[in-house]
Amino acid sequence: FEFGELENSLDKVLEARELADQHFGPRDERTLRAYLLQALLYGKLGELEIANELYQETLVIAIEQQGTNSNIVLQILDQYGRFFAELGEYEMADVVYEKAYLISSEALGAQDLRTIMRLQTLANNDADLQLYELAEQRLQDAQATLVTAVGAEALPTINILEDLAQLYQRQGKLRPALEPLEQSYALRTKVQGPEETQTLETKERLAELYRQLGRPDEAEPMFLEVIAASEQLLGIADPLVIDAKSHLAQLYENTNNFVASLRYYQEVYEIDQQILGDAHPNTAGDLNNLAGIYRRLGQLQQSEATYRQALQAMSAALGEGAPQTISIMNNLALVLESQGLYDEAEPLYQKALALSQVEQGKEHPTSLALNNNIAMLYEAQGDFSRAERTYQRVIELNKQVFGLTHPNTVASINNLAYLYLIDQKSEQAETNFLEAYEIWKELYGEKHQDTLKALNNSGRVQTQLGELEQAEETLVRVLELRTELFGGQEHEDVLRSMNDLAMLYFEQGREYEALELFQETLELQNKVLGELHPYTFETLNNLANLQHEMGELDYAYETRQLGYQRRNKFLNRILWVAGDNTRQSYINLYRPELDAYIRLLIELDDERTARDIFDISLRRKGLLLKITSETQQVVQMADSPELQVITEELTAARKELAALTLSGPTPETRNNFPQLINDLENRVNGLQLRLGEASAVFRQAIQQVSVKDVLDAVGEEHALVDFFTYRDENDEWSLCVVILNNGELYFYNYEELEPFKDMIMELRDYMMDVTVIEEDIKTIAQELYEPLWDPITEFLEDKDSIFLIPDSVLNVLPFDALVDFEDQYLIETLNLRLISSARDLVIDPLEPAEGDVLIIAGPDYDSDEISNSPEARLVASSKRSATVNSGIRMGNGLRGLNFSPLPGAEKEGKVIEEVAGDKERSTTFFTRAAAEEKELRSYNAEKVPEILHIATHGFFLKEQERLTKRIVGMQRGSQNPIPPPADNPLLRAGLAFAGLNPNAPLLGEIDTDNDGVLTAMEVLSLNLTGTRLVILSACETGLGEIHEGEGVYGLRRSFQEAGVDSVINSFWEVSDDGTQLLMTKFYDKYLDGFPPREAMREARLEMVKDFRWGSPFYWGAFAMVGRHE
């Protein structure tokens, strides 16, 4: 039995019972003990009905033979009660335990130790029934009796104290739990010694209570002492050591020391894995803890994968309905929500809730917690009304089950207050924050961290409401209490208070007091939290706003510039390891502070304006694609055995750098934090250089480019025009431009963007209509030329070779079709060279590919060969990278794609094949049903094409409308916010291939390598290193929603990031004859040796001069973006 060999043990017991029957008779006490042991073993083996019958039979016989008050009857009742309790049948157990206690009281007396122990057992069972008042009364009675019977320092008395503490903890009454637990620890230390196992266990429980009470400075050394003593006394694998390490990891997680937390969770996982195996519930629980830290560090995909692993293991070990499984299910839903995968998160939450309600009841804490998380999901989706209703329902249920003053209840009240704050319902927010404050004050005392957080939030809301005197009283009080609680100013909560109080002074017009306090706060934050902590950035932005308000523009400039430089550093560290959807959110989230910097630069109106705005464009425009391209290159290089180790080391170093950035300095790292960061950055740079030696594309991606580098590259022969959009003080999009000419930088501010949007769309409408006469088009084109191009001609002087970088809606403007005051198209007077980024003028060119001309034209969108294939329903994840997998799920709009045929596209492909053949160039041509996505991938797996010509539909889908609310919704004042995912523009832009129409409803369920859609994200995974030219013909990329920053820019730029030098795309579908003529002219010149840009320009100029083809409808649709001549 001791070794767990239950069946062998049962055989022996059956033999013993038969012998007892023979020698002593079936009603002898010794025989009854054999029956009792037999019932115990049947229960352990899961034979519950047999065990129950045996208990009842044995009890009846014992009462008949030995009498109700006999010792054997009491033993049977004790064991029978445990049988029910272990099954969770606490009501049945209560009946049996109470019977045992009453008999024991009568037979042995109330002062007998055995009677008191039975009262203790009955009280603990009452606690399981949530009869807390009765349980408390019985435990207190038992304790008082024990003190009289055996003394206050007897072990049974000490044990009762711990039961009392545990009872209070179960009710969330942490402060009442403290006194009995501290007494128990002091007594054990005195009676049993500080190094005795039970003393160490009590010490660990007390440390955990300190952690829960928000007293980490007391808890941490106790945990460390328990670990050191227990490892020496019991070994590293003892449960006490594991518990202490797990709780210490939680403490570090609570205090945002994620690196230390991860280390201890990892240690526990490795011990459990080695001792218990991967299939054990404890090991699955460890994975759950690790996944939680990955989530806090922003490593959402790794977190999701780890949660899935934990869920699978826990389900297999304990079943889907086990509380532990439901908890992991909830956590997985949470991380799916964090990635914006709401369509997956909500059903998983609902499934976990349904299981919890069935298995544990609607009023069980887990069920209530799941309801709370569903409310937070609605909040994250921007559905504030549903979130509010759900929070209110959860609060009412928590009040019914736990009472108003339970931590679960107050947490829900606090969540509702945050919702009101986000939804700009300040008065309701204030009411709820104050209610949370009063409850936490009662639960934990006025100086508890949570209590003060609620009070501080109340003060912030009061500031928003204009209740400035009351706000000052509140915020000053919080600052005093926090300073006292944390022993000075060097704690993030104190610094939070200092910033909020300075903000109040700002609102009150006490500018110099605010200035002094902001500066003091910033100095401390740099030291305590680090330069890249969210609180530090917030104070920097507030200080800059104040300096601007005071008219101190030069000081405001220095502060804004510092914030901009630090944010660049932050984004370069974080975006590299963030999920593909979350990257866009980070960029969106921090855009307002960038716009504030741009507005200040415009207001300064001096030499800094053009220089710094151009630097912003250089570093921020296309940042998403640059980072995504780097990560894709590393993923591809990991397939090489020679480079695998380097890529793994680089990824690990990047993750560690991001983790340190998010956590900031901790007490352990504060003194050497800058050195740690510097060492990691040097390591990352060194590893990247080693990878750059193996990959020219990666070497391009990581190449550093400065403003001076671009000035040198532009030289005296050319000029550069870089358009840039920003938001003005009214949150409206505005347009500006930087011009580089003759080594000088110039700036011009157009202000409002909206009129240009309207004019560009009107011009496009005219140009896209073949029935509109050319003179009407010219009139509209000149009306746009006057406000857009004419103002910058003075800066361009007589330059006719101009590099042009558009932004926002200008990405879909055919600049060559603008008409000057001489009634000439710009293509006739200027050589406009469209580029995606000024970086392209500086980075080293790639060695050109020597492959064929690959043509994919006129796909059969209705082909059902893919959707009807046996492989169509393969699980997507089996062939999809985690990056693309998580991203595709965001692109729900892709399932609505449907395209009509392009009959002229096939003919276009044949014409190109003929022209290339005439020039003795080898071609590969796919059309109709054969024009599948897999053909491009198969070809690309073997060689890199010199030219890739794709004549098909392109698309760019709209962004989800609730993005803004989700961005606002994450502003809960958390110390390390991970923004909710935006819709990744690289997953909303793409090209259509054969079979797309029947495949569209299955996207995400069939193999993404051949589903009929090639997204811009997937383009980055192609190897097009050195491809000279990609032509996207009949591509309607520009017709979707226009977005600033990445936007329409995404699809063509993704080909360049994959290694392509030049990309030609069309803004609308031109007539078949017009397209074929232009492409014939272009290929004829290009294959004769013209550079691609010149070949395209000359082909278009020939059409401009041809009466039949002179309308911009024919030649204006095509835009070429190149890197090098």
Summary of the structure (lengths in Angstrom):
residues: 1125
radius of gyration: 35.9
end to end distance: 83.1
largest distance: 124.9
contacts: 3956
relative contact order: 0.05
helix: 67%
strand: 7%
